[in-house]
Amino acid sequence: MSIGFLRQALNALRKQSPSRTSYRVNQWFKWLSPGLSIKRWFLISIGGGLLAILGLAIWIKLTPIFWMFELVRGFLGVITDILPNYISGPLVLLGGFLLLLWGQTRTVGSITKVLRAEGGEELIDVLLAHRRLYRGPKIVVIGGGTGLSTLLRGLKTYSANITAIVTVADDGGSSGRLRQEFGVLPPGDIRNCLAALADEEKLLTELFQYRFRAGDGLTGHSFGNLFLTAMSDITGDLERAVAASSKVLAVRGQVLPATLSDVRLWAELADGRRIEGESNIPKAGGQIVKIGCIPANPPAIPAVIKALKEADYIIIGPGSLYTSLIPNLLVPEIADAIAKADVPRIYICNIMTQPGETEGYTVANHIQAIDAACGDRRLFDAVLVQKKSPSEQSLIRYAQQNSHPVFLDREAVIQLGRRIVPANVLYEDETGIIRHNPQKLARVLVRWYGRANHGR
């Protein structure tokens, strides 16, 4: 009889507001999810309350407590005279449980109302997401340019333990002008990574990418570059500026410059020319046979080496081979730390060749260039390549710029001792511009990490 009564009560609750009731019940039970450390403190609170009542009873020699219990016993006696104990017992138990649940819900609701932004997510959903992200693998991503920031947008949904190691060899555009005028390290690539990892990514990206169209000396500069330049001046160097900016912008993970040295790239071409300056190398229009930097062997930031030693997963790329990826590896300590790391390591090969850098390059050519720049060492175990060819519209667009899909020479890659990870991670916009899709790329990388880590 009692079970039937409870079933009728639950059905009545469902009829009141089916969707709202089920939603609220679901939200309540989320607070009991493993890992939130809610259940233990809730039970400790109840135990503390009972212990306090017991202490009060002992202190006042039990007299008021005795009469209170007598009153409760008399009240319960009247109830049991009216209703049998197998009905009144479950009803009182249910009433007590509902009062307790209501009180706790109202308490949590009051806290949630203060902490949650208008129209934002439920506090419990935020806590669960936070717990999941900060339990994610420690991922180190190495690169620069738009490729790195694209990857970070996808990875940040899987882990908050991300370290982006970014090149500081850029000397073109707004970054180049700030580098010449203020003597600061180029902030452009770091700006893109900070925006990609920020919680309010859309708004922050628009703000950081905003370029002044007028003003004496401001024209062409982005707000993000000026912001980081000012922070560098205030804090003393770019590393501290990035760390301070990350706190202000609620960045998920950390962004680190590869070195604090004022690095300048140089390249030797097949026709004997030596080109200096990162922005000048692609414009030279020759085949690169050797690349280096001035000063040679720049020191790495200690935080970079620490991140590589503690990494669970190392990703190189995507990005311009000679002007975004390899400059990071010209820091000997970074290349050494990657080579010694006994964790899954993967290289993301570009989808298209880049005029002035990798014209006619195959996947194996990309791998050989990285190996050669690091003293013919294997810095990664696998290479991720685009499986499906781009659309005809995109192929025509890129062919006009002498850019073509990077050909997968499977046998040559296997002879180089690398595993091939084919995947469809292509994104094409309405104009035919080709990029990696952040979500698809991150999903493939996380799945491969799980399989590679499991096989170790």
C-alpha positions as CSV (number, residue, x, y, z in Angstrom):
1,M,0.0,0.0,0.0
2,S,2.8,2.4,0.9
3,I,4.6,1.7,-2.4
4,G,1.5,2.5,-4.4
5,F,1.0,5.7,-2.5
6,L,4.6,6.9,-3.2
7,R,4.1,6.0,-6.9
8,Q,1.0,8.1,-7.0
9,A,2.8,11.0,-5.3
10,L,5.6,10.9,-7.9
11,N,3.2,10.7,-10.8
12,A,1.4,13.8,-9.4
13,L,4.7,15.7,-9.3
14,R,5.4,14.7,-12.9
15,K,2.0,16.0,-14.0
16,Q,2.7,19.4,-12.5
17,S,5.5,20.3,-14.9
18,P,7.1,17.3,-16.6
19,S,10.0,18.9,-18.3
20,R,10.8,21.4,-15.6
21,T,10.6,18.7,-12.8
22,S,12.8,16.2,-14.6
23,Y,15.3,19.0,-15.4
24,R,15.5,20.1,-11.8
25,V,15.8,16.5,-10.5
26,N,18.6,15.9,-13.0
27,Q,20.4,19.1,-11.8
28,W,20.0,18.0,-8.2
29,F,21.5,14.6,-8.8
30,K,24.5,16.1,-10.7
31,W,25.6,17.4,-7.3
32,L,26.2,13.8,-6.3
33,S,28.5,13.1,-9.3
34,P,31.8,11.5,-8.4
35,G,34.8,13.8,-8.1
36,L,33.0,17.0,-6.9
37,S,33.6,16.2,-3.2
38,I,30.0,17.3,-2.4
39,K,28.6,14.1,-0.9
40,R,31.3,13.7,1.8
41,W,31.0,17.3,3.0
42,F,27.2,17.0,3.0
43,L,27.3,13.9,5.2
44,I,29.9,15.6,7.4
45,S,27.6,18.6,7.8
46,I,24.7,16.3,8.9
47,G,27.0,14.5,11.3
48,G,28.2,17.8,12.7
49,G,24.7,19.0,13.3
50,L,23.7,15.8,15.1
51,L,26.9,16.0,17.2
52,A,26.1,19.6,18.1
53,I,22.6,18.6,19.3
54,L,24.0,15.8,21.4
55,G,26.6,18.2,22.9
56,L,23.8,20.7,23.8
57,A,21.7,17.9,25.4
58,I,24.6,16.8,27.6
59,W,25.4,20.5,28.5
60,I,21.8,21.2,29.7
61,K,21.4,17.9,31.4
62,L,18.9,16.6,28.9
63,T,15.9,18.2,30.4
64,P,14.6,20.4,27.5
65,I,15.7,17.7,25.0
66,F,13.7,15.1,27.0
67,W,10.5,17.2,26.9
68,M,11.1,17.9,23.2
69,F,11.4,14.3,22.4
70,E,8.3,13.5,24.6
71,L,6.4,16.1,22.6
72,V,7.5,14.6,19.3
73,R,6.7,11.1,20.6
74,G,3.2,12.2,21.6
75,F,2.7,13.8,18.2
76,L,3.9,10.7,16.4
77,G,1.7,8.6,18.6
78,V,-1.4,10.5,17.5
79,I,-0.4,10.1,13.8
80,T,0.1,6.3,14.2
81,D,-3.3,6.1,15.9
82,I,-4.9,7.7,12.8
83,L,-2.6,6.0,10.2
84,P,-0.9,2.6,10.4
85,N,2.9,2.7,10.9
86,Y,3.5,1.2,7.4
87,I,1.9,4.4,6.0
88,S,2.8,7.1,8.5
89,G,6.4,5.9,8.7
90,P,7.2,6.3,5.0
91,L,5.2,9.6,5.0
92,V,7.2,11.2,7.8
93,L,10.4,9.8,6.3
94,L,9.5,11.3,2.9
95,G,8.5,14.6,4.5
96,G,11.8,14.9,6.4
97,F,13.8,14.0,3.2
98,L,11.9,16.6,1.2
99,L,12.4,19.3,3.8
100,L,16.2,18.5,3.9
101,L,16.3,18.5,0.1
102,W,14.4,21.7,-0.2
103,G,16.6,23.5,2.3
104,Q,19.8,22.3,0.6
105,T,18.4,23.2,-2.8
106,R,17.5,26.7,-1.7
107,T,20.9,27.2,-0.2
108,V,22.7,26.0,-3.3
109,G,20.3,28.1,-5.4
110,S,21.1,31.3,-3.5
111,I,24.8,30.6,-4.0
112,T,24.3,29.8,-7.7
113,K,22.3,33.0,-8.2
114,V,25.3,35.1,-7.0
115,L,28.0,33.2,-8.9
116,R,26.2,32.5,-12.2
117,A,26.2,35.2,-14.9
118,E,22.8,36.3,-16.3
119,G,21.6,33.7,-18.7
120,G,24.7,31.6,-18.1
121,E,25.1,27.8,-17.5
122,E,24.0,26.1,-14.3
123,L,26.7,26.2,-11.6
124,I,26.8,22.5,-11.3
125,D,27.4,22.2,-15.1
126,V,30.3,24.7,-14.8
127,L,31.8,22.7,-11.9
128,L,31.5,19.4,-13.7
129,A,33.1,20.9,-16.9
130,H,35.9,22.5,-14.8
131,R,36.6,19.2,-13.0
132,R,36.7,17.3,-16.4
133,L,38.9,19.8,-18.1
134,Y,41.5,20.1,-15.3
135,R,41.7,16.3,-15.2
136,G,42.6,16.3,-18.9
137,P,46.0,15.3,-20.2
138,K,48.9,17.7,-20.2
139,I,49.2,18.7,-23.8
140,V,52.1,20.7,-25.2
141,V,51.5,22.2,-28.7
142,I,54.4,23.7,-30.6
143,G,54.1,26.1,-33.6
144,G,52.9,29.6,-34.6
145,G,50.8,31.5,-37.0
146,T,47.1,30.9,-37.6
147,G,47.5,27.1,-37.6
148,L,48.4,26.9,-33.9
149,S,45.6,29.1,-32.8
150,T,43.1,27.1,-34.9
151,L,44.3,23.9,-33.1
152,L,44.0,25.4,-29.7
153,R,40.3,26.4,-30.2
154,G,39.5,22.7,-30.6
155,L,41.8,21.3,-27.9
156,K,40.6,23.5,-25.1
157,T,37.3,21.6,-25.1
158,Y,39.2,18.5,-24.0
159,S,41.7,19.7,-21.5
160,A,42.6,22.9,-19.6
161,N,46.2,21.6,-19.1
162,I,47.4,23.0,-22.4
163,T,50.8,24.7,-23.0
164,A,51.3,26.5,-26.3
165,I,55.0,27.1,-27.2
166,V,55.1,29.9,-29.7
167,T,57.8,31.2,-32.1
168,V,59.1,34.7,-31.6
169,A,60.8,35.1,-35.0
170,D,58.1,37.1,-36.6
171,D,59.3,40.4,-38.0
172,G,56.5,41.5,-40.4
173,G,53.3,43.6,-40.1
174,S,52.3,45.1,-36.8
175,S,54.6,42.8,-34.8
176,G,57.6,43.8,-36.9
177,R,56.9,47.5,-36.4
178,L,56.6,47.1,-32.7
179,R,59.7,45.0,-32.6
180,Q,61.7,47.8,-34.4
181,E,60.2,50.8,-32.5
182,F,60.0,49.4,-29.0
183,G,62.5,46.6,-29.0
184,V,59.9,44.0,-27.8
185,L,59.6,40.5,-28.9
186,P,56.9,40.1,-31.6
187,P,53.5,39.6,-29.9
188,G,51.4,38.6,-33.0
189,D,51.3,34.8,-32.7
190,I,51.1,34.9,-28.9
191,R,48.1,37.3,-29.2
192,N,46.3,34.8,-31.5
193,C,46.9,31.9,-29.0
194,L,45.7,33.9,-26.0
195,A,42.5,34.8,-27.9
196,A,42.0,31.2,-28.9
197,L,42.4,29.9,-25.3
198,A,40.2,32.5,-23.7
199,D,36.8,31.6,-22.2
200,E,35.1,34.5,-24.0
201,E,36.9,33.6,-27.3
202,K,34.5,35.3,-29.8
203,L,34.5,38.8,-28.1
204,L,38.2,38.6,-27.2
205,T,39.2,37.6,-30.7
206,E,37.3,40.5,-32.1
207,L,39.0,42.9,-29.6
208,F,42.5,41.5,-30.0
209,Q,42.3,41.3,-33.8
210,Y,40.9,44.9,-34.1
211,R,43.2,47.0,-36.3
212,F,43.3,50.7,-36.1
213,R,42.5,52.4,-39.4
214,A,43.5,55.9,-38.5
215,G,45.7,57.7,-36.0
216,D,49.3,58.9,-36.1
217,G,51.4,55.8,-35.7
218,L,48.4,53.5,-34.9
219,T,47.3,52.7,-38.4
220,G,47.8,48.9,-39.1
221,H,48.4,48.0,-35.5
222,S,46.1,45.5,-33.7
223,F,44.8,46.2,-30.3
224,G,46.1,42.9,-29.0
225,N,49.7,43.6,-30.1
226,L,49.6,47.0,-28.4
227,F,48.1,45.4,-25.2
228,L,50.9,42.9,-25.0
229,T,53.5,45.5,-25.8
230,A,52.2,47.6,-22.9
231,M,52.1,44.6,-20.6
232,S,55.7,43.7,-21.5
233,D,56.8,47.2,-20.6
234,I,54.9,47.1,-17.3
235,T,56.0,43.6,-16.2
236,G,59.6,43.6,-17.6
237,D,59.5,40.9,-20.3
238,L,57.1,39.0,-22.6
239,E,56.9,35.9,-20.5
240,R,55.6,37.9,-17.5
241,A,53.3,39.9,-19.8
242,V,51.7,36.8,-21.2
243,A,51.3,35.3,-17.7
244,A,49.6,38.4,-16.4
245,S,47.4,38.7,-19.5
246,S,46.3,35.1,-19.2
247,K,45.0,35.9,-15.7
248,V,43.2,39.0,-16.9
249,L,41.7,37.2,-19.9
250,A,40.7,34.0,-18.1
251,V,42.9,31.9,-20.5
252,R,42.4,28.1,-20.3
253,G,46.0,26.8,-20.3
254,Q,49.2,28.8,-20.8
255,V,51.0,30.4,-23.7
256,L,54.8,30.6,-23.6
257,P,57.3,32.2,-26.0
258,A,60.0,29.7,-27.1
259,T,62.8,32.0,-26.0
260,L,63.2,35.5,-24.8
261,S,66.2,36.1,-27.1
262,D,65.7,38.6,-30.0
263,V,65.8,35.9,-32.6
264,R,66.2,36.7,-36.3
265,L,65.8,33.9,-38.9
266,W,68.0,33.3,-41.9
267,A,67.8,30.8,-44.7
268,E,70.2,29.5,-47.4
269,L,68.6,28.9,-50.8
270,A,69.5,26.3,-53.4
271,D,70.8,29.1,-55.7
272,G,73.3,30.2,-53.0
273,R,71.4,33.2,-51.7
274,R,71.2,33.9,-47.9
275,I,68.0,35.6,-46.9
276,E,67.6,37.2,-43.4
277,G,64.3,37.9,-41.8
278,E,61.2,35.7,-41.3
279,S,59.0,37.8,-43.5
280,N,61.6,38.0,-46.3
281,I,62.2,34.2,-46.6
282,P,58.9,33.3,-48.4
283,K,59.2,36.4,-50.6
284,A,62.6,35.3,-51.9
285,G,61.0,32.6,-54.1
286,G,63.7,30.0,-53.8
287,Q,64.2,26.5,-52.5
288,I,65.3,26.4,-48.9
289,V,68.2,24.1,-48.2
290,K,69.2,25.3,-44.7
291,I,67.7,27.4,-42.0
292,G,69.0,28.9,-38.8
293,C,68.8,31.9,-36.5
294,I,70.8,34.8,-35.0
295,P,71.9,34.4,-32.3
296,A,72.5,30.7,-32.8
297,N,71.3,28.3,-30.1
298,P,69.1,30.7,-28.1
299,P,68.2,29.6,-24.6
300,A,64.8,28.3,-23.8
301,I,62.5,29.7,-21.1
302,P,62.7,27.3,-18.0
303,A,58.9,27.1,-18.0
304,V,59.0,25.7,-21.6
305,I,61.4,22.9,-20.6
306,K,59.3,22.1,-17.5
307,A,56.1,21.8,-19.6
308,L,57.8,19.5,-22.0
309,K,59.2,17.2,-19.3
310,E,55.8,17.0,-17.6
311,A,53.8,16.6,-20.8
312,D,51.5,13.6,-21.5
313,Y,51.2,14.5,-25.2
314,I,53.3,16.6,-27.6
315,I,51.9,18.0,-30.8
316,I,53.9,19.8,-33.5
317,G,52.0,22.0,-35.9
318,P,50.1,22.9,-38.0
319,G,51.8,26.0,-39.4
320,S,54.3,27.3,-41.9
321,L,57.1,24.8,-41.9
322,Y,60.2,27.0,-42.0
323,T,58.8,30.2,-40.4
324,S,56.4,28.9,-37.7
325,L,57.4,25.4,-36.7
326,I,61.2,25.0,-37.2
327,P,62.1,28.3,-35.5
328,N,60.9,26.8,-32.2
329,L,63.1,23.7,-32.8
330,L,66.2,25.9,-33.4
331,V,66.2,26.4,-29.6
332,P,68.4,23.3,-28.8
333,E,66.9,22.7,-25.3
334,I,63.4,22.5,-26.8
335,A,64.5,19.9,-29.4
336,D,66.4,18.0,-26.8
337,A,63.4,17.9,-24.4
338,I,61.0,16.7,-27.2
339,A,63.5,14.0,-28.3
340,K,63.8,12.6,-24.7
341,A,60.1,12.7,-24.0
342,D,58.6,9.2,-23.7
343,V,55.0,10.2,-24.6
344,P,52.9,10.2,-27.7
345,R,54.3,12.8,-30.2
346,I,52.6,13.7,-33.5
347,Y,53.2,16.1,-36.3
348,I,50.3,17.7,-38.1
349,C,51.3,18.2,-41.7
350,N,49.9,21.1,-43.7
351,I,47.1,20.4,-46.1
352,M,48.5,22.7,-48.9
353,T,52.1,23.5,-50.0
354,Q,53.2,27.1,-49.3
355,P,54.8,29.2,-52.0
356,G,58.3,30.3,-51.1
357,E,58.6,27.6,-48.4
358,T,57.4,24.2,-49.4
359,E,56.6,24.3,-53.1
360,G,56.5,20.7,-54.5
361,Y,57.0,19.2,-51.0
362,T,55.5,15.8,-50.1
363,V,54.7,14.7,-46.6
364,A,58.1,12.9,-46.4
365,N,59.8,16.2,-47.4
366,H,58.1,18.0,-44.5
367,I,59.3,15.3,-42.1
368,Q,62.9,15.4,-43.5
369,A,63.1,19.2,-43.1
370,I,62.1,18.9,-39.4
371,D,64.6,16.1,-38.8
372,A,67.4,18.0,-40.6
373,A,66.8,21.1,-38.6
374,C,67.2,19.2,-35.3
375,G,70.3,17.2,-36.2
376,D,68.5,14.3,-37.9
377,R,66.7,13.3,-34.8
378,R,63.2,11.8,-34.6
379,L,61.1,14.3,-32.7
380,F,57.7,12.6,-33.3
381,D,56.3,9.2,-33.9
382,A,53.4,9.8,-36.2
383,V,52.2,12.3,-38.8
384,L,48.5,13.4,-39.3
385,V,47.6,14.0,-42.9
386,Q,44.4,15.1,-44.7
387,K,42.7,12.1,-46.3
388,K,40.2,13.7,-48.6
389,S,41.1,16.1,-51.4
390,P,39.8,19.7,-51.3
391,S,37.0,20.9,-53.6
392,E,37.7,21.8,-57.2
393,Q,37.0,25.5,-56.4
394,S,39.7,25.5,-53.7
395,L,42.2,23.7,-55.9
396,I,41.7,26.2,-58.7
397,R,42.1,29.1,-56.2
398,Y,45.3,27.8,-54.7
399,A,46.8,26.7,-58.1
400,Q,46.7,30.3,-59.1
401,Q,49.1,31.0,-56.2
402,N,51.2,27.9,-57.1
403,S,50.0,26.0,-54.1
404,H,48.8,22.4,-54.3
405,P,47.7,19.6,-51.8
406,V,50.6,18.0,-50.0
407,F,51.1,14.6,-51.6
408,L,51.2,11.6,-49.2
409,D,54.2,9.5,-50.4
410,R,53.2,6.6,-48.1
411,E,56.3,4.4,-48.6
412,A,58.8,7.2,-48.0
413,V,57.0,8.2,-44.8
414,I,57.0,4.5,-43.6
415,Q,60.7,4.3,-44.4
416,L,61.3,7.3,-42.2
417,G,59.8,5.3,-39.3
418,R,56.6,7.3,-38.9
419,R,53.1,6.1,-38.5
420,I,50.5,7.7,-40.8
421,V,47.2,9.0,-39.2
422,P,44.9,9.8,-42.1
423,A,41.8,11.9,-41.2
424,N,39.3,14.3,-42.8
425,V,40.0,17.5,-40.8
426,L,39.5,20.0,-43.7
427,Y,37.5,23.2,-43.5
428,E,36.7,25.3,-46.6
429,D,34.9,28.6,-46.4
430,E,32.7,30.0,-49.0
431,T,35.6,31.7,-50.8
432,G,37.6,28.4,-51.1
433,I,40.1,29.2,-48.3
434,I,41.4,26.0,-46.7
435,R,42.0,25.6,-43.0
436,H,42.0,22.8,-40.5
437,N,38.7,22.4,-38.7
438,P,39.4,23.0,-35.0
439,Q,36.8,20.5,-33.6
440,K,37.5,17.7,-36.1
441,L,41.3,18.1,-35.7
442,A,41.1,18.1,-31.9
443,R,38.8,15.0,-31.9
444,V,41.1,13.0,-34.1
445,L,44.2,14.0,-32.0
446,V,42.5,13.1,-28.7
447,R,41.4,9.7,-30.0
448,W,44.9,9.0,-31.4
449,Y,46.4,9.9,-28.0
450,G,44.1,7.5,-26.3
451,R,45.0,4.6,-28.6
452,A,48.8,5.5,-28.5
453,N,48.8,5.9,-24.8
454,H,46.9,2.6,-24.3
455,G,49.4,0.8,-26.4
456,R,52.4,1.9,-24.4
